[in-house]
Amino acid sequence: EKEEKVPSTRRKREEEEFNEESEYKESEAKESAREEDKEAKQKRINIV
C-alpha cells in the first residue's frame, strides 16, 4: 500500500510544479508582450 501512495504523491507534486511553471511562463509571456506593446507605442509617439 505504501509503495502505491509514494509515486502518486510524487506524480501529484510534479504535476503541480509543472502547472505552476506553465502558469509562470504564461504570465512571463504576457508581461513581455505588454512591454513590447509599450515600446511600440512609444516608438509611434516618437515618430509623430
Long-range contacts (C-beta under 8 A, 24 or more apart in sequence): none
